Amino acid sequence: MDRYKILIITDAWFPQTNGVVRTMYNLGQKLQIRGHIVKYITPKEFITFPMPTYPEIRLSLNAWPKINKIIKNYNPQVVHIATEGPLGFFARKYCIKNKIKFTTSYHTKFPEYVYERIKIPINFSYRFMRFFHKHSQSILVTTQTMKEELFKNGFDENKLKVWTRGVEHKIFASGTKVKDFKRPVWIYVGRVAIEKNIKAFLELDVEGTKIVVGDGPQMHEVKRKYPNVVYTGMLNDKEIANYLASSDVFVFPSKTDTFGIVLIEALAAGLPIAAYRVPGPIDITGGTEIDSLHDDLKISALKALKIDRNKCKALSSKYTWEECAKIFEENCCPNY
């Protein structure tokens, strides 16, 4: 296998906590173990300002022409543009101008997210997304369902490549109980935000205890409206693993995620998944012996309670960051 000098450009980076950051970081770690040289261009190298309605994301102000100099000086063999933000946009512009081949990835249902927040028509946003990814050699997408969905929205089917995600099994399979909550225990891990449809979880009419792990712009509102829920705030992976070990079912109310790394982390901890029959959950548990997905979240939750935890752990074993890195290698496009 050839060893490459790889450049990854991402507008999403630490201290953010989300699937894009987790994916890009773990990808880089595994690529280096496999012998590649990896460099990132992230918002940490630029002047930034908070994204309206999503202040955790920092948008870079002085990306051009600084980004040109970074790419030129590093002289990468492989370029991957991970996000459609300012850094991704100007890196794309530089690559096109200088005839440098690059790949991109589609992590987030951006058109649907934007519509949820500020009601920009979905078709308009998809036009921008098609424009952004048009010159990519390969567009890495999270699942087969997302590949089909993007194809229906005008993306080039031949460029769309399914790119899985991984789990730190040693961490998430070895959690210890935090305490004995009133059972059954239902847990959500993720951003507390409108696009995550978290109210569907909080309003779920079920017995037991509900736990929310994470933070976000709706936290103040939901704490006030749903005071009987256990709110932990942001936790590290080991702490999350302990709360998962203390729970019975992982509830994933989102209808707009493209994958949901938290799903396979929950499975690694032995938790069955309650979720809607939408992209992400469908691709992970749909059609398997632990499939409890349903258009009614309560029905899904009650079905999930009956699932064998060992079967959840078994399904999670096929998701590794090593496989994620291997697929990336197979679809990268070296320039020389």
BAFI-935089 format. One record per residue (C-alpha): residue number from 1; x, y, z. Coordinates in nm, 4 decimals. Example, Ala and Ser with C-alpha at 12.3 -4.5 7.8 and 13.67 -1.06 7.14 Angstrom:
1 / 1.2300 / -0.4500 / 0.7800
2 / 1.3670 / -0.1060 / 0.7140
***
This chain:
1 / 0.0000 / 0.0000 / 0.0000
2 / 0.1271 / 0.3464 / -0.0897
3 / 0.1916 / 0.5982 / 0.1860
4 / 0.0592 / 0.9490 / 0.1270
5 / 0.0998 / 1.3025 / 0.2498
6 / -0.2631 / 1.3765 / 0.3379
7 / -0.4340 / 1.7099 / 0.4015
8 / -0.7754 / 1.7224 / 0.5720
9 / -0.9640 / 2.0528 / 0.5711
10 / -1.2489 / 2.0815 / 0.8205
11 / -1.4553 / 2.3714 / 0.9546
12 / -1.5633 / 2.1463 / 1.2432
13 / -1.2956 / 2.0903 / 1.5072
14 / -1.2288 / 2.0902 / 1.8785
15 / -1.3622 / 2.2113 / 2.1183
16 / -1.6797 / 2.1162 / 1.9280
17 / -1.8263 / 1.7784 / 2.0158
18 / -2.0012 / 1.6213 / 1.7199
19 / -1.9800 / 1.3390 / 1.4698
20 / -1.7729 / 1.5346 / 1.2173
21 / -1.5017 / 1.6190 / 1.4699
22 / -1.4993 / 1.2647 / 1.6063
23 / -1.4753 / 1.1177 / 1.2565
24 / -1.2003 / 1.3475 / 1.1306
25 / -0.9906 / 1.3065 / 1.4444
26 / -1.0168 / 0.9267 / 1.4579
27 / -0.9600 / 0.9017 / 1.0833
28 / -0.6346 / 1.0978 / 1.1142
29 / -0.5166 / 0.8822 / 1.4040
30 / -0.5728 / 0.5587 / 1.2143
31 / -0.4229 / 0.6925 / 0.8905
32 / -0.1039 / 0.7821 / 1.0769
33 / -0.0890 / 0.4353 / 1.2299
34 / -0.1168 / 0.2994 / 0.8752
35 / 0.1916 / 0.4985 / 0.7740
36 / 0.0512 / 0.8172 / 0.6229
37 / 0.1501 / 1.1744 / 0.7095
38 / -0.1609 / 1.3721 / 0.8060
39 / -0.2094 / 1.7472 / 0.8442
40 / -0.5299 / 1.9332 / 0.9289
41 / -0.6475 / 2.2808 / 0.8381
42 / -0.9003 / 2.3817 / 1.1074
43 / -1.0568 / 2.7014 / 1.2472
44 / -0.7826 / 2.7122 / 1.5146
45 / -0.5508 / 2.8694 / 1.2550
46 / -0.7873 / 3.1579 / 1.1704
47 / -0.9851 / 3.4447 / 1.3167
48 / -1.3340 / 3.3099 / 1.3819
49 / -1.6808 / 3.4222 / 1.4845
50 / -1.9739 / 3.2156 / 1.6167
51 / -2.2171 / 3.0823 / 1.3601
52 / -2.5621 / 3.2427 / 1.4013
53 / -2.8045 / 3.0073 / 1.5868
54 / -2.5193 / 2.7566 / 1.6378
55 / -2.2500 / 2.9423 / 1.8384
56 / -2.0450 / 2.6292 / 1.9119
57 / -1.9407 / 2.6305 / 1.5466
58 / -1.6748 / 2.8921 / 1.4725
59 / -1.6664 / 3.0288 / 1.1165
60 / -1.3284 / 3.1423 / 0.9824
61 / -1.3016 / 3.5037 / 0.8675
62 / -0.9551 / 3.5280 / 0.7100
63 / -0.9505 / 3.1997 / 0.5209
64 / -0.8489 / 3.3591 / 0.1891
65 / -0.5650 / 3.3878 / 0.0912
66 / -0.4046 / 3.2315 / 0.4017
67 / -0.5430 / 2.8890 / 0.3159
68 / -0.3691 / 2.9071 / -0.0237
69 / -0.0303 / 2.9464 / 0.1405
70 / -0.0896 / 2.6574 / 0.3800
71 / -0.1879 / 2.4180 / 0.1012
72 / 0.0945 / 2.5332 / -0.1258
73 / 0.3599 / 2.5011 / 0.1457
74 / 0.2413 / 2.1598 / 0.2598
75 / 0.2107 / 2.0316 / -0.0984
76 / -0.0155 / 1.7331 / -0.0194
77 / -0.0604 / 1.4260 / -0.2349
78 / -0.4138 / 1.3644 / -0.1046
79 / -0.6644 / 1.6394 / -0.0235
80 / -0.9916 / 1.5781 / 0.1578
81 / -1.2439 / 1.8564 / 0.2212
82 / -1.4667 / 1.7500 / 0.5069
83 / -1.7138 / 2.0382 / 0.5409
84 / -1.9007 / 2.2952 / 0.3349
85 / -1.7974 / 2.5944 / 0.5483
86 / -1.5554 / 2.8810 / 0.4719
87 / -1.2414 / 2.6655 / 0.5002
88 / -1.3917 / 2.3965 / 0.2814
89 / -1.5113 / 2.6511 / 0.0271
90 / -1.1768 / 2.8266 / -0.0143
91 / -0.9797 / 2.5008 / -0.0138
92 / -1.2102 / 2.3794 / -0.2908
93 / -1.1533 / 2.7035 / -0.4834
94 / -0.7748 / 2.6670 / -0.4569
95 / -0.7798 / 2.3032 / -0.5665
96 / -0.9981 / 2.3729 / -0.8706
97 / -0.7839 / 2.6698 / -0.9749
98 / -0.4622 / 2.4681 / -0.9458
99 / -0.6042 / 2.1458 / -1.0921
100 / -0.5545 / 1.9529 / -0.7677
101 / -0.7789 / 1.6481 / -0.7295
102 / -0.9707 / 1.6280 / -0.4026
103 / -1.2429 / 1.4313 / -0.2286
104 / -1.5243 / 1.5580 / -0.0083
105 / -1.7545 / 1.4088 / 0.2523
106 / -2.1227 / 1.4622 / 0.3273
107 / -2.1732 / 1.4398 / 0.7031
108 / -2.4771 / 1.6532 / 0.7746
109 / -2.8231 / 1.6941 / 0.6232
110 / -2.7458 / 2.0619 / 0.5911
111 / -3.0531 / 2.1562 / 0.3823
112 / -3.2862 / 1.9978 / 0.6371
113 / -3.0993 / 2.1540 / 0.9314
114 / -3.1165 / 2.5015 / 0.7767
115 / -3.4864 / 2.4611 / 0.7073
116 / -3.5532 / 2.3601 / 1.0689
117 / -3.3760 / 2.6726 / 1.1911
118 / -3.4472 / 2.9546 / 0.9452
119 / -3.6866 / 2.8020 / 0.6898
120 / -3.4674 / 2.8431 / 0.3804
121 / -3.6262 / 2.6148 / 0.1166
122 / -3.4634 / 2.2703 / 0.1074
123 / -3.4363 / 2.2721 / -0.2732
124 / -3.2350 / 2.5951 / -0.2615
125 / -2.9881 / 2.4487 / -0.0104
126 / -2.9480 / 2.1326 / -0.2163
127 / -2.8488 / 2.3439 / -0.5172
128 / -2.5637 / 2.4856 / -0.3103
129 / -2.4630 / 2.1386 / -0.1897
130 / -2.4536 / 2.0018 / -0.5455
131 / -2.2425 / 2.3000 / -0.6502
132 / -2.0007 / 2.2503 / -0.3611
133 / -1.9428 / 1.8788 / -0.4267
134 / -1.9567 / 1.8962 / -0.8073
135 / -1.5796 / 1.8853 / -0.8678
136 / -1.5011 / 1.6256 / -0.6000
137 / -1.3489 / 1.3025 / -0.7296
138 / -1.5383 / 1.1033 / -0.4653
139 / -1.8109 / 1.2121 / -0.2242
140 / -1.7893 / 1.0003 / 0.0907
141 / -2.1324 / 0.9460 / 0.2474
142 / -2.2276 / 0.7745 / 0.5695
143 / -2.4708 / 0.5069 / 0.4531
144 / -2.6336 / 0.3397 / 0.1542
145 / -2.9596 / 0.5157 / 0.2403
146 / -2.7856 / 0.8548 / 0.2274
147 / -2.6264 / 0.7615 / -0.1040
148 / -2.9705 / 0.6888 / -0.2480
149 / -3.1167 / 1.0062 / -0.0981
150 / -2.8420 / 1.2280 / -0.2410
151 / -2.8748 / 1.0628 / -0.5816
152 / -3.2469 / 1.1473 / -0.5778
153 / -3.1482 / 1.5069 / -0.4997
154 / -2.9298 / 1.5367 / -0.8092
155 / -2.5848 / 1.4173 / -0.6963
156 / -2.3668 / 1.2122 / -0.9320
157 / -2.4295 / 0.8514 / -0.8299
158 / -2.0889 / 0.7354 / -0.9569
159 / -1.9101 / 0.9689 / -0.7170
160 / -2.1066 / 0.8697 / -0.4061
161 / -1.9115 / 0.6211 / -0.1912
162 / -2.0401 / 0.4665 / 0.1318
163 / -1.8022 / 0.5393 / 0.4187
164 / -1.8789 / 0.3815 / 0.7550
165 / -1.7916 / 0.5002 / 1.1064
166 / -1.6308 / 0.3372 / 1.4085
167 / -1.6475 / 0.2874 / 1.7835
168 / -1.3884 / 0.2904 / 2.0599
169 / -1.5040 / -0.0523 / 2.1802
170 / -1.2683 / -0.0687 / 2.4778
171 / -1.4277 / 0.2433 / 2.6215
172 / -1.7965 / 0.1976 / 2.5450
173 / -1.8124 / -0.1744 / 2.6229
174 / -1.6561 / -0.1324 / 2.9661
175 / -1.8733 / 0.1250 / 3.1406
176 / -1.9733 / 0.0836 / 3.5055
177 / -2.3064 / 0.1867 / 3.6555
178 / -2.3273 / 0.5417 / 3.7850
179 / -2.6202 / 0.4654 / 4.0175
180 / -2.9442 / 0.2698 / 4.0274
181 / -3.2096 / 0.4854 / 3.8646
182 / -3.5785 / 0.3996 / 3.8646
183 / -3.6183 / 0.1516 / 3.5813
184 / -3.6539 / 0.1297 / 3.2936
185 / -3.3890 / 0.3905 / 3.2141
186 / -3.4111 / 0.5734 / 2.8813
187 / -3.1072 / 0.7711 / 2.7684
188 / -3.0341 / 1.0275 / 2.4972
189 / -2.6789 / 1.1389 / 2.4148
190 / -2.6277 / 1.4319 / 2.1822
191 / -2.6929 / 1.7930 / 2.1094
192 / -2.9923 / 1.9541 / 2.2796
193 / -3.1253 / 2.1349 / 1.9747
194 / -3.4345 / 2.1688 / 1.7603
195 / -3.2921 / 1.9727 / 1.4666
196 / -3.2339 / 1.6720 / 1.6941
197 / -3.6079 / 1.6506 / 1.7652
198 / -3.5251 / 1.6030 / 2.1345
199 / -3.8751 / 1.6990 / 2.2467
200 / -4.0015 / 1.3722 / 2.0987
201 / -3.7872 / 1.1943 / 2.3573
202 / -3.8709 / 1.4243 / 2.6477
203 / -4.2461 / 1.3954 / 2.5805
204 / -4.2349 / 1.0169 / 2.5466
205 / -4.5081 / 0.8677 / 2.7661
206 / -4.3139 / 0.5884 / 2.9358
207 / -4.2430 / 0.4786 / 3.2927
208 / -3.9000 / 0.5022 / 3.4536
209 / -3.6180 / 0.7562 / 3.4231
210 / -3.5079 / 0.9729 / 3.1320
211 / -3.1465 / 1.0889 / 3.1051
212 / -3.0115 / 1.3566 / 2.8703
213 / -2.6343 / 1.3657 / 2.8166
214 / -2.5099 / 1.6713 / 2.6285
215 / -2.5792 / 2.0409 / 2.5890
216 / -2.7074 / 2.2841 / 2.3306
217 / -2.9149 / 2.5952 / 2.2595
218 / -3.2412 / 2.4431 / 2.3870
219 / -3.1015 / 2.3249 / 2.7213
220 / -3.2435 / 2.6131 / 2.9259
221 / -3.5857 / 2.5664 / 2.7670
222 / -3.6060 / 2.1890 / 2.8140
223 / -3.4788 / 2.2007 / 3.1720
224 / -3.7573 / 2.4422 / 3.2576
225 / -4.0243 / 2.2497 / 3.0701
226 / -3.9151 / 1.8963 / 3.1645
227 / -3.7773 / 1.9227 / 3.5217
228 / -3.8100 / 1.5510 / 3.6026
229 / -3.5386 / 1.4497 / 3.3538
230 / -3.1795 / 1.3807 / 3.4641
231 / -2.9512 / 1.6300 / 3.2848
232 / -2.5788 / 1.5540 / 3.3022
233 / -2.4378 / 1.8239 / 3.0718
234 / -2.1318 / 1.7489 / 2.8578
235 / -1.9363 / 1.4371 / 2.9542
236 / -1.6238 / 1.2634 / 2.8260
237 / -1.6428 / 0.9220 / 2.6586
238 / -1.5715 / 0.7223 / 2.9736
239 / -1.8396 / 0.9091 / 3.1667
240 / -2.0861 / 0.8564 / 2.8810
241 / -2.0032 / 0.4839 / 2.8832
242 / -2.0900 / 0.4740 / 3.2548
243 / -2.4300 / 0.6338 / 3.1959
244 / -2.4959 / 0.3955 / 2.9068
245 / -2.4124 / 0.1052 / 3.1376
246 / -2.6725 / 0.2429 / 3.3806
247 / -2.9475 / 0.2532 / 3.1158
248 / -3.1860 / 0.0129 / 2.9423
249 / -3.2643 / 0.1743 / 2.6061
250 / -3.0938 / 0.4395 / 2.3929
251 / -3.3545 / 0.6737 / 2.2437
252 / -3.2579 / 0.8505 / 1.9201
253 / -3.5391 / 1.0906 / 1.8185
254 / -3.3548 / 1.2674 / 1.5357
255 / -3.4944 / 1.2481 / 1.1832
256 / -3.2161 / 1.4482 / 1.0161
257 / -2.8894 / 1.2729 / 1.1063
258 / -2.6965 / 1.0956 / 0.8327
259 / -2.5558 / 0.8246 / 1.0615
260 / -2.5376 / 0.8860 / 1.4363
261 / -2.2093 / 0.7626 / 1.5847
262 / -2.3814 / 0.7675 / 1.9240
263 / -2.5984 / 0.4798 / 1.7990
264 / -2.3103 / 0.2400 / 1.7507
265 / -2.1491 / 0.3595 / 2.0743
266 / -2.4738 / 0.2701 / 2.2539
267 / -2.4805 / -0.0694 / 2.0838
268 / -2.1225 / -0.1303 / 2.1955
269 / -2.2441 / -0.0694 / 2.5508
270 / -2.5186 / -0.3268 / 2.4950
271 / -2.8094 / -0.0839 / 2.4599
272 / -3.0898 / -0.1492 / 2.2108
273 / -3.1971 / 0.1459 / 1.9958
274 / -3.5364 / 0.3146 / 1.9931
275 / -3.5634 / 0.5374 / 1.6876
276 / -3.7681 / 0.6309 / 1.3857
277 / -3.7348 / 0.4398 / 1.0606
278 / -3.5120 / 0.7038 / 0.8987
279 / -3.1597 / 0.7185 / 0.7469
280 / -2.8985 / 0.6325 / 1.0071
281 / -3.1025 / 0.4007 / 1.2311
282 / -3.2302 / 0.2107 / 0.9267
283 / -2.8760 / 0.1503 / 0.8049
284 / -2.7479 / 0.0370 / 1.1445
285 / -3.0223 / -0.1779 / 1.2975
286 / -3.2851 / -0.1941 / 1.0221
287 / -3.3522 / -0.5515 / 0.9112
288 / -3.1316 / -0.7029 / 1.1828
289 / -3.2453 / -0.9206 / 1.4729
290 / -3.2291 / -0.6153 / 1.7014
291 / -3.4462 / -0.3954 / 1.4773
292 / -3.7024 / -0.2139 / 1.6914
293 / -3.7474 / 0.0898 / 1.4655
294 / -4.0974 / 0.2284 / 1.4195
295 / -4.2747 / 0.5425 / 1.2969
296 / -4.4157 / 0.5703 / 1.6518
297 / -4.1243 / 0.6358 / 1.8908
298 / -4.3090 / 0.4903 / 2.1917
299 / -4.3731 / 0.1616 / 2.0112
300 / -4.0060 / 0.1524 / 1.9130
301 / -3.9015 / 0.2153 / 2.2752
302 / -4.1200 / -0.0602 / 2.4163
303 / -3.9976 / -0.3057 / 2.1523
304 / -3.6356 / -0.2137 / 2.2309
305 / -3.6846 / -0.3063 / 2.5985
306 / -3.7207 / -0.6726 / 2.4988
307 / -3.3955 / -0.6956 / 2.2987
308 / -3.0967 / -0.8991 / 2.4172
309 / -2.8064 / -0.6688 / 2.5110
310 / -2.5483 / -0.9226 / 2.3928
311 / -2.6949 / -0.9099 / 2.0432
312 / -2.6493 / -0.5311 / 2.0458
313 / -2.2820 / -0.5688 / 2.1341
314 / -2.2380 / -0.8290 / 1.8622
315 / -2.3802 / -0.5978 / 1.5944
316 / -2.1544 / -0.3104 / 1.7035
317 / -1.8400 / -0.5197 / 1.6526
318 / -1.8389 / -0.4628 / 1.2754
319 / -1.7947 / -0.0872 / 1.3208
320 / -1.4290 / 0.0098 / 1.3637
321 / -1.2212 / 0.3188 / 1.2949
322 / -0.9703 / 0.0942 / 1.1198
323 / -1.2341 / 0.0068 / 0.8603
324 / -1.3224 / 0.3769 / 0.8301
325 / -0.9581 / 0.4571 / 0.7476
326 / -0.9360 / 0.1687 / 0.5002
327 / -1.2407 / 0.2903 / 0.3047
328 / -1.0930 / 0.6405 / 0.2986
329 / -0.7700 / 0.5033 / 0.1484
330 / -0.9605 / 0.3080 / -0.1149
331 / -1.1447 / 0.6199 / -0.2318
332 / -0.8807 / 0.8907 / -0.2018
333 / -0.7426 / 1.0403 / -0.5227
334 / -0.3632 / 1.0973 / -0.5115
335 / -0.2322 / 1.3818 / -0.7251
336 / 0.1055 / 1.2174 / -0.7938
***
